[in-house]
Amino acid sequence: MASISVQLEIFKREEIALQVQSREEKGKGAVGRLRRLTGMLPGVLYGHTQAPFCFKAEARVLERALGQGGQNAVFLVGGGDSAAPERAVVREIQYHKVRGDIMHVDLLRVDPEERLRISVPIAAKGVPAGVRTGGGALQQTLTLIEMECVASELPSRLEIDITDLEVGQSIHVRDLLDQEGRIITDPGVTIVSVLAPRLVVAASAETAAEEGAEAQGAEAPAKT
């Protein structure tokens, strides 16, 4: 099947400076009281065969960073065991089951030259022609795409332009490979499709059936 020409935009990860303090508080109770009593959030920085570093950071600062794209950013963690800031990415965020507040953050150390396999968000930009003029429905079946990248070049997200997509057309992973060779997701996976307007088709078929029944009724001889 021939590839579709797709306009692809790649956004590089932002670098965010994060100042932290060494955390002596250990255990569920002590860690749970951190935010309530001091306005700090607990976390751990680990990886690269180094000892884990338990830290705490100002809750409002860390939450603001995470809310403004920090989950797909590279943190420059200062104030830890290393004299120079350490590069790290978010590995896991733990939330309160009821309130939804951030309770704990895991950060993974990264070397700028190492290769990582990561899941990168992929978003669709624009309204397809098949939706605007053809009455079709947009369906996005893939929201994360797997990539293998040097840590210093980690993308934050990929964005594809879908404005020219017609009813019945789809964009697959293979349609992006000429522009972005770091993608390792199965080339046959569908990213977005414009589906035919099933409701309109069904309604038209029902109308045609009713008209056919009326026509047959009109042609039938009247009973006396």
Biotite code that builds the C-alpha atoms (Angstrom):
import biotite.structure as struc

atoms = struc.array([
    struc.Atom([0.000, 0.000, 0.000], chain_id="A", res_id=1, res_name="MET", atom_name="CA", element="C"),
    struc.Atom([1.366, 3.407, -0.995], chain_id="A", res_id=2, res_name="ALA", atom_name="CA", element="C"),
    struc.Atom([2.411, 5.800, 1.748], chain_id="A", res_id=3, res_name="SER", atom_name="CA", element="C"),
    struc.Atom([0.522, 9.030, 2.343], chain_id="A", res_id=4, res_name="ILE", atom_name="CA", element="C"),
    struc.Atom([2.471, 12.286, 2.360], chain_id="A", res_id=5, res_name="SER", atom_name="CA", element="C"),
    struc.Atom([2.357, 13.584, 5.923], chain_id="A", res_id=6, res_name="VAL", atom_name="CA", element="C"),
    struc.Atom([3.658, 16.820, 7.358], chain_id="A", res_id=7, res_name="GLN", atom_name="CA", element="C"),
    struc.Atom([5.439, 15.873, 10.602], chain_id="A", res_id=8, res_name="LEU", atom_name="CA", element="C"),
    struc.Atom([6.653, 18.273, 13.275], chain_id="A", res_id=9, res_name="GLU", atom_name="CA", element="C"),
    struc.Atom([8.956, 17.153, 16.085], chain_id="A", res_id=10, res_name="ILE", atom_name="CA", element="C"),
    struc.Atom([9.226, 19.105, 19.331], chain_id="A", res_id=11, res_name="PHE", atom_name="CA", element="C"),
    struc.Atom([12.387, 18.783, 21.407], chain_id="A", res_id=12, res_name="LYS", atom_name="CA", element="C"),
    struc.Atom([12.173, 18.337, 25.139], chain_id="A", res_id=13, res_name="ARG", atom_name="CA", element="C"),
    struc.Atom([12.434, 21.472, 27.245], chain_id="A", res_id=14, res_name="GLU", atom_name="CA", element="C"),
    struc.Atom([15.090, 21.604, 29.944], chain_id="A", res_id=15, res_name="GLU", atom_name="CA", element="C"),
    struc.Atom([13.819, 22.646, 33.378], chain_id="A", res_id=16, res_name="ILE", atom_name="CA", element="C"),
    struc.Atom([16.062, 23.542, 36.319], chain_id="A", res_id=17, res_name="ALA", atom_name="CA", element="C"),
    struc.Atom([14.887, 21.951, 39.582], chain_id="A", res_id=18, res_name="LEU", atom_name="CA", element="C"),
    struc.Atom([16.447, 22.706, 42.946], chain_id="A", res_id=19, res_name="GLN", atom_name="CA", element="C"),
    struc.Atom([16.035, 19.957, 45.528], chain_id="A", res_id=20, res_name="VAL", atom_name="CA", element="C"),
    struc.Atom([17.144, 19.162, 49.078], chain_id="A", res_id=21, res_name="GLN", atom_name="CA", element="C"),
    struc.Atom([18.344, 15.916, 50.571], chain_id="A", res_id=22, res_name="SER", atom_name="CA", element="C"),
    struc.Atom([15.468, 14.098, 52.265], chain_id="A", res_id=23, res_name="ARG", atom_name="CA", element="C"),
    struc.Atom([15.964, 12.463, 55.625], chain_id="A", res_id=24, res_name="GLU", atom_name="CA", element="C"),
    struc.Atom([12.273, 11.660, 56.064], chain_id="A", res_id=25, res_name="GLU", atom_name="CA", element="C"),
    struc.Atom([11.651, 7.967, 55.370], chain_id="A", res_id=26, res_name="LYS", atom_name="CA", element="C"),
    struc.Atom([8.628, 5.740, 55.789], chain_id="A", res_id=27, res_name="GLY", atom_name="CA", element="C"),
    struc.Atom([5.039, 6.245, 54.695], chain_id="A", res_id=28, res_name="LYS", atom_name="CA", element="C"),
    struc.Atom([3.978, 8.365, 57.675], chain_id="A", res_id=29, res_name="GLY", atom_name="CA", element="C"),
    struc.Atom([6.936, 10.738, 57.663], chain_id="A", res_id=30, res_name="ALA", atom_name="CA", element="C"),
    struc.Atom([6.856, 11.151, 53.897], chain_id="A", res_id=31, res_name="VAL", atom_name="CA", element="C"),
    struc.Atom([3.089, 11.676, 53.961], chain_id="A", res_id=32, res_name="GLY", atom_name="CA", element="C"),
    struc.Atom([3.479, 14.572, 56.416], chain_id="A", res_id=33, res_name="ARG", atom_name="CA", element="C"),
    struc.Atom([6.068, 16.355, 54.276], chain_id="A", res_id=34, res_name="LEU", atom_name="CA", element="C"),
    struc.Atom([3.638, 18.308, 52.149], chain_id="A", res_id=35, res_name="ARG", atom_name="CA", element="C"),
    struc.Atom([1.168, 19.028, 54.912], chain_id="A", res_id=36, res_name="ARG", atom_name="CA", element="C"),
    struc.Atom([3.778, 20.356, 57.321], chain_id="A", res_id=37, res_name="LEU", atom_name="CA", element="C"),
    struc.Atom([6.481, 21.806, 55.069], chain_id="A", res_id=38, res_name="THR", atom_name="CA", element="C"),
    struc.Atom([4.946, 22.293, 51.623], chain_id="A", res_id=39, res_name="GLY", atom_name="CA", element="C"),
    struc.Atom([7.511, 19.888, 50.118], chain_id="A", res_id=40, res_name="MET", atom_name="CA", element="C"),
    struc.Atom([7.070, 16.888, 47.835], chain_id="A", res_id=41, res_name="LEU", atom_name="CA", element="C"),
    struc.Atom([9.206, 13.737, 48.181], chain_id="A", res_id=42, res_name="PRO", atom_name="CA", element="C"),
    struc.Atom([11.001, 12.057, 45.326], chain_id="A", res_id=43, res_name="GLY", atom_name="CA", element="C"),
    struc.Atom([13.890, 9.824, 44.402], chain_id="A", res_id=44, res_name="VAL", atom_name="CA", element="C"),
    struc.Atom([16.582, 10.180, 41.740], chain_id="A", res_id=45, res_name="LEU", atom_name="CA", element="C"),
    struc.Atom([18.140, 6.928, 40.576], chain_id="A", res_id=46, res_name="TYR", atom_name="CA", element="C"),
    struc.Atom([19.848, 5.159, 37.697], chain_id="A", res_id=47, res_name="GLY", atom_name="CA", element="C"),
    struc.Atom([23.285, 4.721, 36.126], chain_id="A", res_id=48, res_name="HIS", atom_name="CA", element="C"),
    struc.Atom([24.388, 2.262, 38.819], chain_id="A", res_id=49, res_name="THR", atom_name="CA", element="C"),
    struc.Atom([24.556, 5.150, 41.283], chain_id="A", res_id=50, res_name="GLN", atom_name="CA", element="C"),
    struc.Atom([22.957, 5.033, 44.699], chain_id="A", res_id=51, res_name="ALA", atom_name="CA", element="C"),
    struc.Atom([19.404, 6.394, 44.782], chain_id="A", res_id=52, res_name="PRO", atom_name="CA", element="C"),
    struc.Atom([19.193, 9.960, 46.053], chain_id="A", res_id=53, res_name="PHE", atom_name="CA", element="C"),
    struc.Atom([16.091, 10.693, 48.146], chain_id="A", res_id=54, res_name="CYS", atom_name="CA", element="C"),
    struc.Atom([15.100, 14.326, 47.735], chain_id="A", res_id=55, res_name="PHE", atom_name="CA", element="C"),
    struc.Atom([12.364, 16.797, 48.494], chain_id="A", res_id=56, res_name="LYS", atom_name="CA", element="C"),
    struc.Atom([11.322, 19.806, 46.427], chain_id="A", res_id=57, res_name="ALA", atom_name="CA", element="C"),
    struc.Atom([8.894, 22.657, 46.893], chain_id="A", res_id=58, res_name="GLU", atom_name="CA", element="C"),
    struc.Atom([5.478, 21.269, 46.018], chain_id="A", res_id=59, res_name="ALA", atom_name="CA", element="C"),
    struc.Atom([4.220, 24.342, 44.158], chain_id="A", res_id=60, res_name="ARG", atom_name="CA", element="C"),
    struc.Atom([7.417, 24.566, 42.078], chain_id="A", res_id=61, res_name="VAL", atom_name="CA", element="C"),
    struc.Atom([7.455, 20.891, 41.119], chain_id="A", res_id=62, res_name="LEU", atom_name="CA", element="C"),
    struc.Atom([3.709, 20.748, 40.420], chain_id="A", res_id=63, res_name="GLU", atom_name="CA", element="C"),
    struc.Atom([3.919, 23.846, 38.236], chain_id="A", res_id=64, res_name="ARG", atom_name="CA", element="C"),
    struc.Atom([6.809, 22.343, 36.270], chain_id="A", res_id=65, res_name="ALA", atom_name="CA", element="C"),
    struc.Atom([4.988, 19.046, 35.778], chain_id="A", res_id=66, res_name="LEU", atom_name="CA", element="C"),
    struc.Atom([1.777, 20.817, 34.809], chain_id="A", res_id=67, res_name="GLY", atom_name="CA", element="C"),
    struc.Atom([3.553, 22.887, 32.161], chain_id="A", res_id=68, res_name="GLN", atom_name="CA", element="C"),
    struc.Atom([5.048, 20.010, 30.230], chain_id="A", res_id=69, res_name="GLY", atom_name="CA", element="C"),
    struc.Atom([7.551, 18.733, 32.765], chain_id="A", res_id=70, res_name="GLY", atom_name="CA", element="C"),
    struc.Atom([6.412, 15.154, 32.305], chain_id="A", res_id=71, res_name="GLN", atom_name="CA", element="C"),
    struc.Atom([8.001, 15.324, 28.851], chain_id="A", res_id=72, res_name="ASN", atom_name="CA", element="C"),
    struc.Atom([10.944, 17.532, 29.807], chain_id="A", res_id=73, res_name="ALA", atom_name="CA", element="C"),
    struc.Atom([14.521, 16.970, 30.950], chain_id="A", res_id=74, res_name="VAL", atom_name="CA", element="C"),
    struc.Atom([15.089, 18.119, 34.520], chain_id="A", res_id=75, res_name="PHE", atom_name="CA", element="C"),
    struc.Atom([18.431, 19.615, 35.537], chain_id="A", res_id=76, res_name="LEU", atom_name="CA", element="C"),
    struc.Atom([18.421, 18.517, 39.156], chain_id="A", res_id=77, res_name="VAL", atom_name="CA", element="C"),
    struc.Atom([20.580, 20.703, 41.395], chain_id="A", res_id=78, res_name="GLY", atom_name="CA", element="C"),
    struc.Atom([21.326, 20.470, 45.083], chain_id="A", res_id=79, res_name="GLY", atom_name="CA", element="C"),
    struc.Atom([21.821, 16.703, 45.070], chain_id="A", res_id=80, res_name="GLY", atom_name="CA", element="C"),
    struc.Atom([24.860, 14.520, 45.649], chain_id="A", res_id=81, res_name="ASP", atom_name="CA", element="C"),
    struc.Atom([26.586, 15.767, 42.506], chain_id="A", res_id=82, res_name="SER", atom_name="CA", element="C"),
    struc.Atom([28.304, 19.165, 42.368], chain_id="A", res_id=83, res_name="ALA", atom_name="CA", element="C"),
    struc.Atom([26.908, 19.777, 38.879], chain_id="A", res_id=84, res_name="ALA", atom_name="CA", element="C"),
    struc.Atom([23.188, 19.474, 38.018], chain_id="A", res_id=85, res_name="PRO", atom_name="CA", element="C"),
    struc.Atom([22.151, 15.967, 36.960], chain_id="A", res_id=86, res_name="GLU", atom_name="CA", element="C"),
    struc.Atom([19.983, 15.385, 33.898], chain_id="A", res_id=87, res_name="ARG", atom_name="CA", element="C"),
    struc.Atom([16.876, 13.321, 34.583], chain_id="A", res_id=88, res_name="ALA", atom_name="CA", element="C"),
    struc.Atom([13.482, 12.479, 33.147], chain_id="A", res_id=89, res_name="VAL", atom_name="CA", element="C"),
    struc.Atom([10.236, 11.606, 34.904], chain_id="A", res_id=90, res_name="VAL", atom_name="CA", element="C"),
    struc.Atom([9.930, 7.851, 35.421], chain_id="A", res_id=91, res_name="ARG", atom_name="CA", element="C"),
    struc.Atom([6.812, 7.702, 37.566], chain_id="A", res_id=92, res_name="GLU", atom_name="CA", element="C"),
    struc.Atom([4.413, 10.012, 39.376], chain_id="A", res_id=93, res_name="ILE", atom_name="CA", element="C"),
    struc.Atom([2.306, 8.704, 42.244], chain_id="A", res_id=94, res_name="GLN", atom_name="CA", element="C"),
    struc.Atom([-1.037, 10.425, 42.889], chain_id="A", res_id=95, res_name="TYR", atom_name="CA", element="C"),
    struc.Atom([-3.375, 10.382, 45.880], chain_id="A", res_id=96, res_name="HIS", atom_name="CA", element="C"),
    struc.Atom([-6.173, 7.936, 45.097], chain_id="A", res_id=97, res_name="LYS", atom_name="CA", element="C"),
    struc.Atom([-8.931, 10.296, 46.279], chain_id="A", res_id=98, res_name="VAL", atom_name="CA", element="C"),
    struc.Atom([-7.700, 13.882, 45.976], chain_id="A", res_id=99, res_name="ARG", atom_name="CA", element="C"),
    struc.Atom([-5.508, 13.393, 42.924], chain_id="A", res_id=100, res_name="GLY", atom_name="CA", element="C"),
    struc.Atom([-2.611, 15.306, 44.515], chain_id="A", res_id=101, res_name="ASP", atom_name="CA", element="C"),
    struc.Atom([0.954, 14.360, 43.583], chain_id="A", res_id=102, res_name="ILE", atom_name="CA", element="C"),
    struc.Atom([2.393, 12.255, 46.396], chain_id="A", res_id=103, res_name="MET", atom_name="CA", element="C"),
    struc.Atom([5.802, 11.144, 45.070], chain_id="A", res_id=104, res_name="HIS", atom_name="CA", element="C"),
    struc.Atom([7.984, 11.587, 41.969], chain_id="A", res_id=105, res_name="VAL", atom_name="CA", element="C"),
    struc.Atom([10.577, 9.178, 40.574], chain_id="A", res_id=106, res_name="ASP", atom_name="CA", element="C"),
    struc.Atom([13.280, 10.699, 38.357], chain_id="A", res_id=107, res_name="LEU", atom_name="CA", element="C"),
    struc.Atom([15.644, 8.654, 36.208], chain_id="A", res_id=108, res_name="LEU", atom_name="CA", element="C"),
    struc.Atom([19.190, 9.880, 35.571], chain_id="A", res_id=109, res_name="ARG", atom_name="CA", element="C"),
    struc.Atom([20.153, 10.122, 31.898], chain_id="A", res_id=110, res_name="VAL", atom_name="CA", element="C"),
    struc.Atom([23.507, 10.489, 30.185], chain_id="A", res_id=111, res_name="ASP", atom_name="CA", element="C"),
    struc.Atom([23.280, 12.920, 27.231], chain_id="A", res_id=112, res_name="PRO", atom_name="CA", element="C"),
    struc.Atom([24.991, 10.360, 24.985], chain_id="A", res_id=113, res_name="GLU", atom_name="CA", element="C"),
    struc.Atom([23.066, 7.225, 25.951], chain_id="A", res_id=114, res_name="GLU", atom_name="CA", element="C"),
    struc.Atom([20.309, 5.785, 23.784], chain_id="A", res_id=115, res_name="ARG", atom_name="CA", element="C"),
    struc.Atom([16.887, 5.366, 25.336], chain_id="A", res_id=116, res_name="LEU", atom_name="CA", element="C"),
    struc.Atom([13.666, 3.708, 24.259], chain_id="A", res_id=117, res_name="ARG", atom_name="CA", element="C"),
    struc.Atom([10.796, 5.990, 25.139], chain_id="A", res_id=118, res_name="ILE", atom_name="CA", element="C"),
    struc.Atom([7.091, 6.499, 24.475], chain_id="A", res_id=119, res_name="SER", atom_name="CA", element="C"),
    struc.Atom([6.434, 9.870, 22.858], chain_id="A", res_id=120, res_name="VAL", atom_name="CA", element="C"),
    struc.Atom([2.967, 11.468, 22.586], chain_id="A", res_id=121, res_name="PRO", atom_name="CA", element="C"),
    struc.Atom([1.731, 11.891, 19.020], chain_id="A", res_id=122, res_name="ILE", atom_name="CA", element="C"),
    struc.Atom([-0.997, 14.433, 18.289], chain_id="A", res_id=123, res_name="ALA", atom_name="CA", element="C"),
    struc.Atom([-3.084, 15.246, 15.218], chain_id="A", res_id=124, res_name="ALA", atom_name="CA", element="C"),
    struc.Atom([-3.277, 18.870, 14.045], chain_id="A", res_id=125, res_name="LYS", atom_name="CA", element="C"),
    struc.Atom([-6.103, 20.310, 11.968], chain_id="A", res_id=126, res_name="GLY", atom_name="CA", element="C"),
    struc.Atom([-9.522, 19.122, 10.807], chain_id="A", res_id=127, res_name="VAL", atom_name="CA", element="C"),
    struc.Atom([-9.492, 16.550, 7.966], chain_id="A", res_id=128, res_name="PRO", atom_name="CA", element="C"),
    struc.Atom([-11.126, 17.436, 4.660], chain_id="A", res_id=129, res_name="ALA", atom_name="CA", element="C"),
    struc.Atom([-13.170, 14.262, 5.007], chain_id="A", res_id=130, res_name="GLY", atom_name="CA", element="C"),
    struc.Atom([-14.660, 15.610, 8.217], chain_id="A", res_id=131, res_name="VAL", atom_name="CA", element="C"),
    struc.Atom([-15.098, 19.205, 7.043], chain_id="A", res_id=132, res_name="ARG", atom_name="CA", element="C"),
    struc.Atom([-16.769, 18.435, 3.729], chain_id="A", res_id=133, res_name="THR", atom_name="CA", element="C"),
    struc.Atom([-17.410, 14.705, 3.650], chain_id="A", res_id=134, res_name="GLY", atom_name="CA", element="C"),
    struc.Atom([-19.257, 14.208, 6.913], chain_id="A", res_id=135, res_name="GLY", atom_name="CA", element="C"),
    struc.Atom([-16.704, 11.637, 8.100], chain_id="A", res_id=136, res_name="GLY", atom_name="CA", element="C"),
    struc.Atom([-15.554, 11.002, 11.654], chain_id="A", res_id=137, res_name="ALA", atom_name="CA", element="C"),
    struc.Atom([-11.958, 11.237, 12.874], chain_id="A", res_id=138, res_name="LEU", atom_name="CA", element="C"),
    struc.Atom([-10.617, 8.284, 14.830], chain_id="A", res_id=139, res_name="GLN", atom_name="CA", element="C"),
    struc.Atom([-7.179, 8.393, 16.480], chain_id="A", res_id=140, res_name="GLN", atom_name="CA", element="C"),
    struc.Atom([-6.094, 4.928, 17.587], chain_id="A", res_id=141, res_name="THR", atom_name="CA", element="C"),
    struc.Atom([-2.469, 5.687, 18.508], chain_id="A", res_id=142, res_name="LEU", atom_name="CA", element="C"),
    struc.Atom([-1.544, 8.389, 21.019], chain_id="A", res_id=143, res_name="THR", atom_name="CA", element="C"),
    struc.Atom([1.959, 7.185, 21.987], chain_id="A", res_id=144, res_name="LEU", atom_name="CA", element="C"),
    struc.Atom([4.699, 6.173, 19.571], chain_id="A", res_id=145, res_name="ILE", atom_name="CA", element="C"),
    struc.Atom([7.845, 4.247, 20.500], chain_id="A", res_id=146, res_name="GLU", atom_name="CA", element="C"),
    struc.Atom([11.205, 5.814, 19.640], chain_id="A", res_id=147, res_name="MET", atom_name="CA", element="C"),
    struc.Atom([14.871, 5.076, 20.263], chain_id="A", res_id=148, res_name="GLU", atom_name="CA", element="C"),
    struc.Atom([16.827, 8.296, 20.759], chain_id="A", res_id=149, res_name="CYS", atom_name="CA", element="C"),
    struc.Atom([20.012, 9.768, 22.129], chain_id="A", res_id=150, res_name="VAL", atom_name="CA", element="C"),
    struc.Atom([19.088, 11.265, 25.501], chain_id="A", res_id=151, res_name="ALA", atom_name="CA", element="C"),
    struc.Atom([20.221, 14.746, 24.516], chain_id="A", res_id=152, res_name="SER", atom_name="CA", element="C"),
    struc.Atom([17.749, 14.716, 21.593], chain_id="A", res_id=153, res_name="GLU", atom_name="CA", element="C"),
    struc.Atom([14.644, 13.323, 23.271], chain_id="A", res_id=154, res_name="LEU", atom_name="CA", element="C"),
    struc.Atom([11.451, 14.618, 21.631], chain_id="A", res_id=155, res_name="PRO", atom_name="CA", element="C"),
    struc.Atom([8.634, 15.867, 23.844], chain_id="A", res_id=156, res_name="SER", atom_name="CA", element="C"),
    struc.Atom([5.946, 15.109, 21.257], chain_id="A", res_id=157, res_name="ARG", atom_name="CA", element="C"),
    struc.Atom([5.258, 14.523, 17.567], chain_id="A", res_id=158, res_name="LEU", atom_name="CA", element="C"),
    struc.Atom([2.552, 16.352, 15.653], chain_id="A", res_id=159, res_name="GLU", atom_name="CA", element="C"),
    struc.Atom([1.075, 15.327, 12.289], chain_id="A", res_id=160, res_name="ILE", atom_name="CA", element="C"),
    struc.Atom([-0.972, 17.555, 9.970], chain_id="A", res_id=161, res_name="ASP", atom_name="CA", element="C"),
    struc.Atom([-4.196, 15.755, 9.011], chain_id="A", res_id=162, res_name="ILE", atom_name="CA", element="C"),
    struc.Atom([-6.022, 18.551, 7.162], chain_id="A", res_id=163, res_name="THR", atom_name="CA", element="C"),
    struc.Atom([-5.772, 16.809, 3.743], chain_id="A", res_id=164, res_name="ASP", atom_name="CA", element="C"),
    struc.Atom([-7.067, 13.442, 4.945], chain_id="A", res_id=165, res_name="LEU", atom_name="CA", element="C"),
    struc.Atom([-10.183, 12.295, 3.064], chain_id="A", res_id=166, res_name="GLU", atom_name="CA", element="C"),
    struc.Atom([-12.941, 9.860, 4.028], chain_id="A", res_id=167, res_name="VAL", atom_name="CA", element="C"),
    struc.Atom([-11.571, 6.317, 3.956], chain_id="A", res_id=168, res_name="GLY", atom_name="CA", element="C"),
    struc.Atom([-7.934, 7.402, 4.296], chain_id="A", res_id=169, res_name="GLN", atom_name="CA", element="C"),
    struc.Atom([-5.617, 6.543, 7.178], chain_id="A", res_id=170, res_name="SER", atom_name="CA", element="C"),
    struc.Atom([-2.146, 7.523, 8.358], chain_id="A", res_id=171, res_name="ILE", atom_name="CA", element="C"),
    struc.Atom([0.065, 4.653, 9.488], chain_id="A", res_id=172, res_name="HIS", atom_name="CA", element="C"),
    struc.Atom([3.393, 4.610, 11.297], chain_id="A", res_id=173, res_name="VAL", atom_name="CA", element="C"),
    struc.Atom([5.107, 3.698, 8.014], chain_id="A", res_id=174, res_name="ARG", atom_name="CA", element="C"),
    struc.Atom([4.037, 7.069, 6.583], chain_id="A", res_id=175, res_name="ASP", atom_name="CA", element="C"),
    struc.Atom([6.373, 8.811, 9.062], chain_id="A", res_id=176, res_name="LEU", atom_name="CA", element="C"),
    struc.Atom([9.488, 6.667, 8.707], chain_id="A", res_id=177, res_name="LEU", atom_name="CA", element="C"),
    struc.Atom([11.022, 8.614, 5.799], chain_id="A", res_id=178, res_name="ASP", atom_name="CA", element="C"),
    struc.Atom([11.013, 11.733, 7.980], chain_id="A", res_id=179, res_name="GLN", atom_name="CA", element="C"),
    struc.Atom([11.767, 10.168, 11.352], chain_id="A", res_id=180, res_name="GLU", atom_name="CA", element="C"),
    struc.Atom([13.945, 7.064, 11.371], chain_id="A", res_id=181, res_name="GLY", atom_name="CA", element="C"),
    struc.Atom([14.107, 6.807, 15.168], chain_id="A", res_id=182, res_name="ARG", atom_name="CA", element="C"),
    struc.Atom([10.566, 5.429, 15.348], chain_id="A", res_id=183, res_name="ILE", atom_name="CA", element="C"),
    struc.Atom([10.479, 1.744, 16.316], chain_id="A", res_id=184, res_name="ILE", atom_name="CA", element="C"),
    struc.Atom([6.709, 1.168, 16.550], chain_id="A", res_id=185, res_name="THR", atom_name="CA", element="C"),
    struc.Atom([5.376, -1.464, 14.110], chain_id="A", res_id=186, res_name="ASP", atom_name="CA", element="C"),
    struc.Atom([5.108, 0.321, 10.714], chain_id="A", res_id=187, res_name="PRO", atom_name="CA", element="C"),
    struc.Atom([1.697, -1.221, 10.054], chain_id="A", res_id=188, res_name="GLY", atom_name="CA", element="C"),
    struc.Atom([0.022, 0.349, 13.078], chain_id="A", res_id=189, res_name="VAL", atom_name="CA", element="C"),
    struc.Atom([-2.689, 2.901, 12.242], chain_id="A", res_id=190, res_name="THR", atom_name="CA", element="C"),
    struc.Atom([-2.382, 6.346, 13.832], chain_id="A", res_id=191, res_name="ILE", atom_name="CA", element="C"),
    struc.Atom([-5.505, 8.132, 12.576], chain_id="A", res_id=192, res_name="VAL", atom_name="CA", element="C"),
    struc.Atom([-8.347, 7.356, 10.178], chain_id="A", res_id=193, res_name="SER", atom_name="CA", element="C"),
    struc.Atom([-11.297, 9.247, 8.721], chain_id="A", res_id=194, res_name="VAL", atom_name="CA", element="C"),
    struc.Atom([-14.263, 6.916, 8.904], chain_id="A", res_id=195, res_name="LEU", atom_name="CA", element="C"),
    struc.Atom([-17.215, 6.992, 6.514], chain_id="A", res_id=196, res_name="ALA", atom_name="CA", element="C"),
    struc.Atom([-20.331, 8.669, 7.919], chain_id="A", res_id=197, res_name="PRO", atom_name="CA", element="C"),
    struc.Atom([-22.109, 5.477, 8.951], chain_id="A", res_id=198, res_name="ARG", atom_name="CA", element="C"),
    struc.Atom([-25.151, 7.218, 10.375], chain_id="A", res_id=199, res_name="LEU", atom_name="CA", element="C"),
    struc.Atom([-25.702, 9.130, 7.150], chain_id="A", res_id=200, res_name="VAL", atom_name="CA", element="C"),
    struc.Atom([-25.286, 5.955, 5.099], chain_id="A", res_id=201, res_name="VAL", atom_name="CA", element="C"),
    struc.Atom([-27.691, 4.045, 7.341], chain_id="A", res_id=202, res_name="ALA", atom_name="CA", element="C"),
    struc.Atom([-30.245, 6.844, 7.211], chain_id="A", res_id=203, res_name="ALA", atom_name="CA", element="C"),
    struc.Atom([-30.026, 7.016, 3.409], chain_id="A", res_id=204, res_name="SER", atom_name="CA", element="C"),
    struc.Atom([-30.515, 3.265, 3.132], chain_id="A", res_id=205, res_name="ALA", atom_name="CA", element="C"),
    struc.Atom([-33.542, 3.431, 5.406], chain_id="A", res_id=206, res_name="GLU", atom_name="CA", element="C"),
    struc.Atom([-35.029, 6.286, 3.377], chain_id="A", res_id=207, res_name="THR", atom_name="CA", element="C"),
    struc.Atom([-34.456, 4.405, 0.123], chain_id="A", res_id=208, res_name="ALA", atom_name="CA", element="C"),
    struc.Atom([-36.136, 1.319, 1.569], chain_id="A", res_id=209, res_name="ALA", atom_name="CA", element="C"),
    struc.Atom([-39.154, 3.357, 2.649], chain_id="A", res_id=210, res_name="GLU", atom_name="CA", element="C"),
    struc.Atom([-39.409, 5.024, -0.754], chain_id="A", res_id=211, res_name="GLU", atom_name="CA", element="C"),
    struc.Atom([-39.183, 1.605, -2.434], chain_id="A", res_id=212, res_name="GLY", atom_name="CA", element="C"),
    struc.Atom([-41.955, 0.261, -0.241], chain_id="A", res_id=213, res_name="ALA", atom_name="CA", element="C"),
    struc.Atom([-44.132, 3.265, -1.033], chain_id="A", res_id=214, res_name="GLU", atom_name="CA", element="C"),
    struc.Atom([-43.495, 2.838, -4.764], chain_id="A", res_id=215, res_name="ALA", atom_name="CA", element="C"),
    struc.Atom([-44.479, -0.838, -4.610], chain_id="A", res_id=216, res_name="GLN", atom_name="CA", element="C"),
    struc.Atom([-47.598, 0.084, -2.726], chain_id="A", res_id=217, res_name="GLY", atom_name="CA", element="C"),
    struc.Atom([-48.531, 2.664, -5.374], chain_id="A", res_id=218, res_name="ALA", atom_name="CA", element="C"),
    struc.Atom([-48.054, 0.129, -8.192], chain_id="A", res_id=219, res_name="GLU", atom_name="CA", element="C"),
    struc.Atom([-50.129, -2.601, -6.546], chain_id="A", res_id=220, res_name="ALA", atom_name="CA", element="C"),
    struc.Atom([-53.759, -2.848, -7.861], chain_id="A", res_id=221, res_name="PRO", atom_name="CA", element="C"),
    struc.Atom([-56.385, -1.576, -5.502], chain_id="A", res_id=222, res_name="ALA", atom_name="CA", element="C"),
    struc.Atom([-58.574, -4.210, -3.861], chain_id="A", res_id=223, res_name="LYS", atom_name="CA", element="C"),
    struc.Atom([-62.275, -4.040, -4.524], chain_id="A", res_id=224, res_name="THR", atom_name="CA", element="C"),
])
